[in-house]
Amino acid sequence: MKIVVAGATGALGRQVVDAVRGAGHEPVPISRGSGVDLVTGKGLVDVLRGASAVIDASSRSTTSARVSTRFFGTVTRNLLAAERAAGVPHHVAISIVGARELDASYYAGKVAQEDIVQAHAGGWSLIRTTQFHEFAVQLLGRGRVGPFQVVPSMRSQPVAASEVARELVAIASGEPRGLEPDLAGPREEDVADLVRRYLAATSRTRAVIEVPLPGGWGSGMRDGTLLPGPGTRQGRQTFDEWLSRRTG
């Protein structure tokens, strides 16, 4: 089975490519480096021909609702149009638990993506997950101020991106399922504490300052809006297990 992976060089996309290969299928990674542009649509139809499914793992690092909405809206429409032209029967998308309730900043783009996918007349599957364990690492590149690391006040129940990747491949390998049950990690965590543990495990001495962000976006990060509801499916790998494996 030929499975195209959009956003194949990202934190999730790389693991999806590995999971496709591990499941015995043929991964087709697409990114700007491969000559395919998700934003302009350049090269999309040709690379999708003969594929059984497309997994959209694309992302954009931004805190702007306008930028996020434009990015996810454009990429999703381009992918779906190219899939129709190439005859691909199954589009698989991933969103974030609680994004629809928060609907601000980066999360607004995921809501736009959800709306476009669910209005699509063709075959589609959509799964929402919590943040990945890798989220703690991503924060390190955004909030360093001199000797300090600034981290937003946030509650999360992080899940292993590798487990999400395998779930996406399992979905893509079958018939379209529509909206899938949510998937979360096994344990609620404080994000600032995750960053502290990562810094300690990598022998970096940097004071972590936890900052409550303003507005509905910030309050939603603090009040549990992004946490899974009762009965949500849970992955197995904890943050500490992931950290131990990553740091050796």
C-alpha atoms as one frame of an Amber mdcrd trajectory, in Angstrom:
protein
   0.000   0.000   0.000   1.327   3.435  -0.968   0.743   6.016   1.772   1.697
   9.645   1.236   2.873  11.576   4.287   2.484  15.359   4.118   4.786  17.290
   6.440   7.194  14.357   6.437  10.131  16.280   7.925   8.280  17.492  11.038
   8.395  16.036  14.555   5.355  13.851  13.855   5.849  13.378  10.122   9.241
  11.686  10.490   7.739   9.147  12.861   4.753   8.584  10.575   7.116   7.750
   7.710   8.883   5.207   9.942   5.541   3.772  11.079   4.338   3.385   7.482
   7.513   1.490   6.634   7.288  -0.550   9.841   3.755  -1.620   8.925   5.022
  -3.003   5.622   3.676  -0.234   3.412   5.412   2.151   1.018   5.828   5.654
   2.472   5.943   8.613   0.104   7.306  11.556   2.128   6.458  14.970   0.745
   7.881  18.310   1.792   9.397  21.357   0.152  12.696  19.495   0.066  11.103
  16.840  -2.142   9.886  19.480  -4.583   6.281  19.541  -3.369   4.793  22.697
  -1.864   1.707  22.203   0.295   0.953  25.932   0.384   1.029  26.549  -3.371
  -0.020  23.023  -4.342   2.977  22.657  -6.659   3.668  19.001  -7.527   0.880
  17.606  -5.353  -1.282  15.809  -7.930   1.616  13.979  -9.524   3.047  12.677
  -6.259  -0.374  11.486  -5.065  -1.147   9.301  -8.057  -1.517   5.658  -7.105
  -1.688   6.342  -3.359  -4.216   4.567  -1.157  -4.202   7.271   1.509  -2.710
  10.596   2.535  -1.726  11.290   6.132  -1.538  15.024   6.796   1.101  15.592
   9.474   1.900  19.125   8.327   2.275  21.913  10.868   3.270  25.547  11.257
   4.954  27.049  14.308   2.965  30.168  15.178   0.907  31.737  17.955  -1.107
  33.823  15.491  -4.678  32.631  14.896  -4.682  34.385  11.524  -1.451  32.751
  10.348  -2.459  29.342  11.660  -5.913  29.484  10.087  -4.506  30.578   6.750
  -1.859  27.846   6.771  -4.065  24.919   7.769  -6.942  26.106   5.593  -4.741
  26.448   2.517  -2.870  23.173   2.995  -6.008  21.169   3.723  -7.866  22.520
   0.702  -4.858  21.917  -1.544  -4.443  18.351  -0.342  -8.120  17.483  -0.708
  -8.287  19.003  -4.202  -5.159  17.129  -5.280  -6.499  13.891  -3.809  -9.684
  14.248  -5.834  -7.677  14.879  -8.996  -5.354  11.934  -8.333  -8.109   9.546
  -7.219  -6.881   9.056  -3.628  -9.780   7.583  -1.600  -8.702   8.324   1.980
  -7.538  11.509   3.730  -6.276  11.138   7.317  -5.963  14.273   9.487  -4.881
  14.944  13.050  -6.121  17.686  15.364  -5.767  18.574  19.044  -7.964  17.622
  21.988  -9.734  20.770  23.194  -8.797  22.890  20.174 -12.433  23.502  19.237
 -13.270  24.694  22.741 -10.235  26.986  22.888 -10.376  28.169  19.238  -7.573
  30.721  19.600  -3.941  31.158  18.607  -2.489  28.049  16.904  -5.578  26.062
  17.845  -7.815  28.212  15.635  -6.030  26.779  12.622  -6.749  23.237  13.735
 -10.436  24.113  14.084 -10.420  25.431  10.508  -8.734  22.220   9.375 -11.346
  20.099  11.159 -14.200  22.016   9.544 -12.779  21.618   6.033 -12.067  17.908
   6.445 -15.470  17.117   7.933 -17.214  18.962   5.099 -15.277  16.945   2.508
 -17.472  14.724   0.349 -14.765  12.080  -0.085 -13.403   9.529   2.358 -11.750
  10.954   5.472 -10.676  10.086   8.990  -9.869  12.574  11.755  -8.315  11.905
  15.142  -7.666  14.385  17.944  -4.754  13.844  20.333  -3.165  15.721  23.200
   0.229  17.425  22.882   3.245  15.214  22.247   6.078  14.621  24.692   8.241
  16.534  22.210   6.265  19.689  23.009   8.571  20.329  25.972  11.572  20.374
  23.638   9.845  22.693  21.181   9.260  25.228  23.954  12.993  25.476  24.603
  13.520  27.156  21.264  10.866  29.798  21.822  11.160  31.196  25.332  14.793
  31.572  26.276  15.576  34.966  27.798  19.208  35.148  28.874  19.748  32.564
  31.622  16.012  31.966  31.975  13.525  29.741  30.207  10.029  31.216  30.027
   7.243  28.639  29.786   3.484  29.257  29.680   1.363  27.972  32.539  -0.289
  24.936  31.022  -1.827  21.620  31.956  -1.367  18.765  29.538  -1.611  14.996
  29.260   1.140  14.378  26.712   1.229  11.361  24.442   4.115   9.744  22.575
   4.306  10.936  18.968   5.460   7.446  18.014   2.197   5.979  19.338   0.201
   8.607  17.468   2.142   7.817  14.305   1.298   4.119  14.540  -2.355   4.984
  15.153  -2.443   7.210  12.065  -0.959   4.434   9.937  -3.463   1.908  11.283
  -6.277   4.287  10.332  -4.809   4.980   6.889  -4.467   1.261   6.208  -8.222
   0.708   6.341 -11.440   2.256   5.158 -12.272   5.874   6.083 -13.642   6.072
   9.629 -14.820   9.667   9.986 -14.237  11.129  13.453 -12.149   8.751  15.550
 -12.136   8.583  19.374  -9.587  10.906  20.976  -6.164   9.676  22.072  -4.248
  11.070  25.068  -1.193  10.242  27.109  -1.333   8.187  30.311  -0.784  10.973
  32.859  -1.603  14.646  33.410   1.483  16.835  33.688   2.436  20.444  34.339
   4.238  21.676  31.227   6.747  23.853  33.127   7.718  20.808  35.151   8.209
  18.799  31.947  10.631  21.452  30.711  12.521  21.385  34.022  12.851  17.611
  33.845  14.071  17.773  30.263  16.670  20.415  31.108  17.907  18.377  34.071
  18.112  15.183  31.996  20.197  16.975  29.366  22.498  18.591  31.971  21.429
  22.148  31.288  21.196  24.657  34.112  18.506  27.128  33.251  15.885  28.564
  35.592  12.342  27.941  34.333   9.877  30.781  34.841   6.222  29.849  34.497
   4.105  32.667  33.034   0.283  32.729  32.823  -0.615  33.932  29.339  -3.404
  36.520  29.027  -6.847  36.147  27.455  -8.945  33.130  26.615  -5.965  31.388
  25.057  -3.966  31.534  28.290  -6.849  30.637  30.576  -7.723  27.670  28.371
  -4.186  26.357  28.708  -4.445  26.605  32.496  -8.009  25.496  33.214  -7.892
  22.025  31.658  -9.573  22.845  28.341  -6.782  20.955  26.556  -7.083  17.893
  28.785  -8.928  14.766  27.599 -12.434  13.989  28.782 -13.408  10.977  30.892
 -13.033   7.664  29.094 -10.560   8.936  26.496  -8.227   6.277  25.121  -4.754
   6.507  26.622  -1.341   5.742  25.214   1.159   3.755  27.229   4.451   5.661
  27.238   4.853   8.247  30.009   6.902  11.407  29.619   9.617  10.025  31.908
   9.855   6.841  29.843  10.098   8.903  26.678  12.725  11.142  28.270  14.803
   8.179  29.423  14.776   6.720  25.926  15.598  10.042  24.285  18.505  10.853
  26.573  19.865   7.312  26.710
